Amino acid sequence: MDWRALCADLFLREQRSLCTTQLTNGSGSYRYHIELNRLSGNQFLEFFYKRPYIRFYTTLLADLAPGGHWDQYILNYRLINDMILSGDAHSSVVSFVSHIRWVLRNMRVDNSV
């Protein structure tokens, strides 16, 4: 199976996890990122993301984001996955950076006192 088929299958499993559990413990998203990092072939990224504190913060972030924005969150993941599958590295990075900025913006607004 080639990397595009593996990535497409991985996203389908992640989308199912997002839609059914909404990442109540962050484990679905964590597993998705671990596998995506493995598929990338970037050994440093794979090593970094498997560090214990990353798992801690992934779980913590699952409590803060995406808040009431699940539909857009899933659409963002779909867009990022589509960009990865297209093989267009630049568009993949742009999509991911846009997603992170969107999450941070929502976290600031949704969690402000």
MIDOSE-1310 file (N, C-alpha, C; in nm, 2 decimals, decimal comma, always signed):
residues 113
mdwr	+0,09/-0,12/+0,00/+0,00/+0,00/+0,00/+0,09/+0,12/+0,00; +0,06/+0,22/-0,09/+0,14/+0,34/-0,09/+0,10/+0,44/+0,02; +0,19/+0,54/+0,03/+0,17/+0,64/+0,14/+0,04/+0,71/+0,13; -0,01/+0,74/+0,01/-0,14/+0,81/-0,01/-0,25/+0,73/+0,04
alca	-0,25/+0,60/+0,01/-0,36/+0,51/+0,06/-0,36/+0,50/+0,21; -0,23/+0,49/+0,27/-0,22/+0,48/+0,41/-0,27/+0,61/+0,48; -0,24/+0,72/+0,42/-0,28/+0,85/+0,48/-0,43/+0,87/+0,47; -0,49/+0,83/+0,35/-0,63/+0,84/+0,33/-0,71/+0,75/+0,44
dlfl	-0,66/+0,63/+0,46/-0,72/+0,53/+0,56/-0,70/+0,59/+0,70; -0,59/+0,65/+0,73/-0,56/+0,71/+0,86/-0,66/+0,82/+0,88; -0,68/+0,91/+0,78/-0,78/+1,02/+0,80/-0,92/+0,97/+0,82; -0,96/+0,86/+0,75/-1,09/+0,81/+0,77/-1,11/+0,76/+0,91
reqr	-1,01/+0,69/+0,97/-1,02/+0,65/+1,10/-1,03/+0,77/+1,20; -0,94/+0,87/+1,17/-0,94/+0,99/+1,26/-1,08/+1,06/+1,25; -1,13/+1,08/+1,13/-1,26/+1,14/+1,12/-1,37/+1,07/+1,20; -1,37/+0,94/+1,19/-1,46/+0,86/+1,26/-1,45/+0,88/+1,41
slct	-1,32/+0,89/+1,46/-1,29/+0,91/+1,60/-1,34/+1,05/+1,64; -1,31/+1,15/+1,56/-1,35/+1,29/+1,59/-1,51/+1,30/+1,60; -1,57/+1,23/+1,50/-1,72/+1,24/+1,50/-1,79/+1,17/+1,61; -1,73/+1,06/+1,65/-1,80/+0,98/+1,75/-1,76/+1,01/+1,90
tqlt	-1,63/+1,04/+1,92/-1,59/+1,07/+2,06/-1,56/+1,21/+2,08; -1,54/+1,29/+1,98/-1,50/+1,43/+1,99/-1,38/+1,45/+2,08; -1,29/+1,35/+2,07/-1,16/+1,36/+2,14/-1,17/+1,39/+2,29; -1,26/+1,32/+2,36/-1,28/+1,36/+2,50/-1,16/+1,33/+2,58
ngsg	-1,07/+1,25/+2,53/-0,94/+1,23/+2,61/-0,82/+1,26/+2,52; -0,84/+1,31/+2,40/-0,73/+1,35/+2,32/-0,66/+1,23/+2,25; -0,70/+1,11/+2,28/-0,62/+0,99/+2,23/-0,64/+0,97/+2,08; -0,75/+1,00/+2,03/-0,77/+0,99/+1,88/-0,68/+1,08/+1,80
syry	-0,67/+1,20/+1,84/-0,59/+1,30/+1,77/-0,44/+1,26/+1,79; -0,41/+1,22/+1,91/-0,27/+1,18/+1,94/-0,22/+1,07/+1,85; -0,31/+0,96/+1,84/-0,27/+0,85/+1,75/-0,26/+0,89/+1,61; -0,35/+0,98/+1,56/-0,35/+1,03/+1,43/-0,22/+1,10/+1,40
hiel	-0,18/+1,18/+1,49/-0,05/+1,26/+1,46/+0,07/+1,17/+1,47; +0,07/+1,07/+1,56/+0,18/+0,97/+1,57/+0,20/+0,90/+1,44; +0,08/+0,85/+1,39/+0,09/+0,78/+1,26/+0,12/+0,86/+1,14; +0,07/+0,98/+1,14/+0,10/+1,08/+1,03/+0,25/+1,11/+1,03
nrls	+0,30/+1,14/+1,15/+0,45/+1,16/+1,16/+0,53/+1,05/+1,12; +0,49/+0,93/+1,15/+0,56/+0,81/+1,11/+0,56/+0,80/+0,96; +0,45/+0,82/+0,89/+0,44/+0,81/+0,75/+0,52/+0,92/+0,68; +0,55/+1,03/+0,75/+0,62/+1,14/+0,69/+0,77/+1,10/+0,67
gnqf	+0,82/+1,00/+0,75/+0,96/+0,96/+0,73/+1,05/+1,06/+0,81; +1,00/+1,16/+0,87/+1,08/+1,25/+0,95/+1,11/+1,20/+1,09; +1,22/+1,14/+1,11/+1,25/+1,07/+1,23/+1,25/+1,16/+1,35; +1,30/+1,29/+1,33/+1,30/+1,38/+1,44/+1,16/+1,41/+1,49
leff	+1,07/+1,44/+1,39/+0,93/+1,47/+1,42/+0,87/+1,36/+1,49; +0,89/+1,24/+1,44/+0,83/+1,12/+1,51/+0,88/+1,10/+1,65; +1,01/+1,12/+1,67/+1,07/+1,12/+1,81/+1,01/+1,22/+1,90; +1,01/+1,35/+1,85/+0,96/+1,46/+1,93/+0,82/+1,44/+1,97
ykrp	+0,73/+1,40/+1,88/+0,59/+1,39/+1,91/+0,56/+1,27/+2,01; +0,65/+1,17/+2,02/+0,63/+1,06/+2,11/+0,68/+1,09/+2,25; +0,73/+1,21/+2,27/+0,78/+1,25/+2,41/+0,66/+1,26/+2,50; +0,68/+1,22/+2,63/+0,57/+1,21/+2,72/+0,49/+1,34/+2,74
yirf	+0,57/+1,45/+2,74/+0,50/+1,58/+2,76/+0,41/+1,62/+2,65; +0,44/+1,58/+2,53/+0,35/+1,61/+2,41/+0,22/+1,54/+2,43; +0,22/+1,41/+2,48/+0,10/+1,34/+2,51/+0,01/+1,42/+2,61; +0,08/+1,47/+2,71/+0,02/+1,55/+2,82/-0,05/+1,67/+2,76
yttl	+0,02/+1,75/+2,68/-0,04/+1,87/+2,62/-0,14/+1,84/+2,52; -0,13/+1,73/+2,45/-0,23/+1,69/+2,35/-0,37/+1,67/+2,42; -0,36/+1,60/+2,54/-0,47/+1,57/+2,62/-0,53/+1,70/+2,68; -0,44/+1,78/+2,72/-0,49/+1,91/+2,78/-0,56/+2,00/+2,67
ladl	-0,50/+2,00/+2,56/-0,56/+2,08/+2,45/-0,69/+2,03/+2,40; -0,71/+1,90/+2,42/-0,84/+1,84/+2,38/-0,95/+1,89/+2,46; -0,92/+1,94/+2,58/-1,02/+2,00/+2,67/-1,05/+2,14/+2,63; -0,96/+2,21/+2,56/-0,98/+2,35/+2,53/-1,02/+2,38/+2,39
apgg	-0,98/+2,29/+2,30/-1,00/+2,31/+2,16/-1,06/+2,19/+2,10; -1,15/+2,19/+2,01/-1,20/+2,31/+1,94/-1,33/+2,37/+2,01; -1,36/+2,34/+2,13/-1,47/+2,40/+2,19/-1,60/+2,36/+2,12; -1,68/+2,47/+2,08/-1,80/+2,45/+2,01/-1,78/+2,45/+1,86
hwdq	-1,66/+2,43/+1,81/-1,63/+2,45/+1,67/-1,60/+2,31/+1,60; -1,66/+2,20/+1,64/-1,63/+2,07/+1,59/-1,64/+2,06/+1,44; -1,75/+2,11/+1,39/-1,77/+2,10/+1,24/-1,66/+2,16/+1,16; -1,62/+2,28/+1,20/-1,51/+2,34/+1,13/-1,38/+2,27/+1,16
yiln	-1,36/+2,22/+1,28/-1,24/+2,15/+1,31/-1,22/+2,03/+1,22; -1,33/+1,95/+1,20/-1,32/+1,83/+1,11/-1,30/+1,88/+0,97; -1,36/+1,99/+0,92/-1,33/+2,04/+0,79/-1,19/+2,08/+0,77; -1,13/+2,14/+0,87/-0,99/+2,17/+0,87/-0,90/+2,05/+0,85
yrli	-0,93/+1,95/+0,93/-0,85/+1,82/+0,92/-0,87/+1,76/+0,78; -0,99/+1,77/+0,73/-1,01/+1,72/+0,59/-0,93/+1,79/+0,49; -0,93/+1,93/+0,50/-0,85/+2,01/+0,41/-0,70/+1,98/+0,42; -0,65/+1,97/+0,54/-0,51/+1,94/+0,56/-0,47/+1,81/+0,50
ndmi	-0,56/+1,71/+0,53/-0,53/+1,57/+0,48/-0,54/+1,57/+0,32; -0,63/+1,65/+0,26/-0,64/+1,65/+0,12/-0,51/+1,72/+0,06; -0,46/+1,82/+0,13/-0,34/+1,89/+0,08/-0,22/+1,79/+0,09; -0,21/+1,71/+0,20/-0,10/+1,62/+0,21/-0,11/+1,51/+0,10
lsgd	-0,23/+1,47/+0,08/-0,25/+1,37/-0,03/-0,22/+1,42/-0,17; -0,24/+1,55/-0,19/-0,21/+1,61/-0,32/-0,06/+1,61/-0,35; +0,02/+1,60/-0,24/+0,17/+1,60/-0,26/+0,22/+1,74/-0,27; +0,14/+1,84/-0,25/+0,18/+1,98/-0,25/+0,22/+2,03/-0,11
ahss	+0,35/+2,02/-0,09/+0,41/+2,05/+0,04/+0,37/+2,19/+0,09; +0,39/+2,29/+0,00/+0,36/+2,43/+0,04/+0,22/+2,45/+0,08; +0,12/+2,40/+0,01/-0,02/+2,41/+0,04/-0,05/+2,33/+0,17; +0,02/+2,22/+0,19/+0,00/+2,15/+0,32/+0,04/+2,23/+0,44
vvsf	+0,15/+2,30/+0,43/+0,20/+2,38/+0,54/+0,11/+2,50/+0,56; +0,07/+2,56/+0,45/-0,02/+2,68/+0,46/-0,15/+2,64/+0,53; -0,21/+2,52/+0,49/-0,33/+2,47/+0,55/-0,31/+2,44/+0,70; -0,20/+2,38/+0,73/-0,18/+2,35/+0,87/-0,16/+2,48/+0,96
vshi	-0,08/+2,57/+0,91/-0,06/+2,70/+0,98/-0,19/+2,77/+1,00; -0,27/+2,77/+0,90/-0,40/+2,84/+0,91/-0,49/+2,77/+1,02; -0,48/+2,64/+1,02/-0,56/+2,56/+1,12/-0,51/+2,60/+1,26; -0,38/+2,60/+1,28/-0,33/+2,63/+1,41/-0,37/+2,77/+1,46
rwvl	-0,36/+2,86/+1,37/-0,40/+3,00/+1,40/-0,55/+3,01/+1,43; -0,63/+2,94/+1,36/-0,77/+2,93/+1,39/-0,80/+2,87/+1,53; -0,73/+2,76/+1,56/-0,75/+2,70/+1,69/-0,71/+2,80/+1,80; -0,59/+2,86/+1,79/-0,55/+2,95/+1,89/-0,64/+3,07/+1,90
rnmr	-0,69/+3,12/+1,79/-0,79/+3,24/+1,80/-0,91/+3,19/+1,87; -0,96/+3,08/+1,84/-1,08/+3,03/+1,91/-1,06/+3,00/+2,06; -0,94/+2,95/+2,09/-0,91/+2,93/+2,23/-0,90/+3,06/+2,31; -0,85/+3,16/+2,25/-0,84/+3,30/+2,31/-0,98/+3,35/+2,34
vdns	-1,07/+3,34/+2,24/-1,20/+3,40/+2,25/-1,29/+3,31/+2,34; -1,29/+3,18/+2,32/-1,38/+3,09/+2,39/-1,34/+3,08/+2,54; -1,21/+3,10/+2,57/-1,17/+3,07/+2,71/-1,13/+3,20/+2,78; -1,17/+3,32/+2,72/-1,14/+3,44/+2,79/-1,24/+3,47/+2,90
v	-1,19/+3,53/+3,00/-1,28/+3,56/+3,12/-1,32/+3,70/+3,12
